[in-house]
Structures are given as structure tokens and as C-alpha cells.
Amino acid sequence: MHENSSSYNWIKGQTPQYGVGTVKTIAEKTAEIRFEDALRTLDPELSGLTAAEPSASISGLEVPLKQFVASAVEEVIGQLDSKSRMLWSSS
């Protein structure tokens, strides 16, 4: 692994030249990506590396991620529960 790099084994990236691959590590000037044919070390900017999967960015949010996710899950469960009750009451 490169110094000051992080492991991203779950992120899919893509480049115009090599297609889609799994990002293994990424540092300031290099990214190691496992493509179908080989593990390649690329410069993220020069290679045109972009996310191959949908992603989300939440700016201006001032709560811990765990709290945000828990709140979203509670909301979904509450809505599902409401819809479930409506279905049972109408049958």
C-alpha cells in the first residue's frame, strides 16, 4: 500500500481507457484499481477516474452519520408500518 493511502475495496471506479474496476487503495497522486485484466496504478486525475456507481453527498449536515442513518431508517419503518396498517384495516 502507498504511504498515506486508504483501503476502498468496496468502491467501483471507471476510466475511459480500462473500464470499470474495484478501487483497492487511493492516495494523493495514485489509485490502485483491480480491473478485469490486471491491477493498475493510475493517477486519478490524469486517468479520468470517476465513480462507477451512484453516490451521495450531504453537505451542511451537522449530525453524526450514525444518527442520520438511524433517523432515516426509523422514518422508513414508520412509513412502512403506516402503510401496513392501512392495508390490514381495508381487508
C-alpha positions in Angstrom: 0.0 0.0 0.0 1.1 3.6 -0.6 2.0 5.8 2.3 -1.0 7.9 3.4 -3.4 5.7 1.4 -6.7 4.2 2.4 -8.4 1.0 1.5 -11.5 1.2 -0.5 -12.2 -2.4 -1.5 -15.9 -1.8 -1.9 -15.8 1.2 -4.3 -16.2 0.7 -8.0 -14.4 3.2 -10.3 -14.2 3.6 -14.0 -11.8 5.1 -16.5 -12.3 5.7 -20.2 -9.3 3.5 -21.1 -9.8 0.5 -18.8 -13.5 0.5 -17.9 -14.8 -0.5 -14.5 -12.7 -1.8 -11.7 -12.6 -2.1 -7.9 -10.6 0.6 -6.1 -8.1 -1.1 -3.8 -6.2 2.0 -2.5 -6.2 5.7 -3.2 -3.7 8.3 -2.2 -3.0 11.9 -3.2 -1.4 11.1 -6.6 -2.2 7.4 -7.2 -5.0 4.9 -7.1 -4.6 1.1 -7.3 -7.6 -0.4 -9.1 -8.3 -4.0 -9.9 -9.6 -4.2 -13.4 -10.8 -7.5 -15.0 -7.4 -8.0 -16.7 -4.9 -6.6 -14.1 -4.2 -4.4 -11.0 -3.2 -1.0 -12.3 -1.7 2.0 -10.5 -3.1 5.2 -12.0 -3.1 9.0 -11.4 -6.8 9.6 -10.5 -6.9 13.0 -12.3 -5.0 12.1 -15.4 -6.8 8.8 -15.9 -10.3 10.3 -15.8 -11.2 8.2 -12.8 -14.9 8.6 -11.8 -17.3 6.7 -9.6 -18.9 3.7 -11.4 -21.8 3.6 -9.0 -24.3 6.2 -7.8 -23.0 8.1 -4.8 -24.4 10.7 -2.4 -23.0 13.8 -0.8 -24.6 15.5 2.2 -23.3 19.0 2.8 -24.2 21.3 5.7 -25.4 18.4 7.9 -24.3 18.8 11.5 -25.1 15.3 12.9 -23.1 12.2 13.2 -23.6 9.8 10.3 -24.8 7.0 12.6 -27.6 9.3 13.9 -28.5 10.4 10.4 -28.8 6.8 9.1 -30.8 5.8 12.3 -33.2 8.6 11.7 -33.7 7.7 8.0 -34.3 4.0 8.9 -36.8 5.0 11.6 -38.7 7.2 9.1 -38.8 4.4 6.5 -40.0 1.8 9.1 -42.7 4.3 10.3 -44.0 4.8 6.8 -44.0 1.1 6.1 -45.8 0.5 9.4 -48.5 3.1 8.4 -49.0 1.5 5.0 -49.2 -1.9 6.5 -51.9 -0.8 9.0 -53.9 0.8 6.1 -53.7 -2.5 4.1 -54.9 -4.6 7.1 -57.7 -2.2 8.0 -59.1 -2.2 4.5 -59.2 -6.0 4.2 
